Amino acid sequence: MTASILTELRTTTPLVHCLTNTVVPQITANVLLAIGAAPAMVDLPEEAEIFAGIAQAVLINVGNGSAAQHEAQRRASAAAQAAGVPWVLDPVAVGALPVRTGLARDLLGHSPTCVRGNASEILGLTGHSTGGRGVDATDPVEAALEAAEELAEQQDCVVAISGETDLVVSPGRVTRIHGGHALMPLVIGTGCSLGATVAAALGAARSRRHDAVVAAHALFAAAGIVAGDVSSAPASFEVAWRDALYTLTPDEVTELARIEEA
């Protein structure tokens, strides 16, 4: 299933509308191009609302945004819901910071297809904790499993938790993805661009939403393994990782990343 979804992603080139934080637009766009998707960053509220209905998928990342961008995110998520376009909520640093926490919880009312974050962000979003240390998780992945299961049931969505082992949770289903590398957290934007990759996979295979989210995480996990084998520091890792996202075949991804169904 993972290989077929990644093949479909690369053959259909889904257009992904990214309303993301100011730290990561360039790396997010580069990652989307590397995996075979088409990136677009449209932040004006009036245009974002229109574009959400045109794109094949939408990413909404609440990290480090402006008041205007928050309005654009509200409009875009509502428009995506109305048009049946899959969209991903990335609750960056949610929990301790009140504005983005309120925004992310409000956006849940527009039925995200997937909520993707680290363990502390998922716990903060669901009110089980006050979040992590900024964008960094202070909770282990498995600590957020129960909260993710509750959120998936309440929202009828997929919840993805990234960490040393990634968790993908849907109502009645849990999948773990093993791979990656210890240098990944030292490269800015890996988590944020993962959210965009999840959106791209959903845009290519929207009827198989759980498997699409798993495929996106497997691709990142496999690329991390490949990059880690040829890198010794963050800068060289970033280049090797982006190259691996581009060069890995779908079959190679399934060979490298270990996918475990609970």
Buried (B, 14 or more C-beta within 10 A) or exposed (E): BBBBBBBBBBEBBBBBBBBBBEBBBEBBBBBBBBBBBBBBBBBBBEEBBEBBBEBBBBBBBBBBBEEEBBBBBBBBBBBBBEEEBBBBBBBBBBBBBEEBBEBBBEBBEBBBBBBBBBBBBBBBBBEBBBBBEEBEBBBBBEBBBEBBBBBBBEBEBBBBBBBEBBBBBBBEBBBBBBBBBEBBBEBBBBBBBBBBBBBBBBBBBBEBBBBBBBBBBBBBBBBBBBBBEEBEEBEEBBEBBBBBBBEBEBEBBBEBBBBEEE
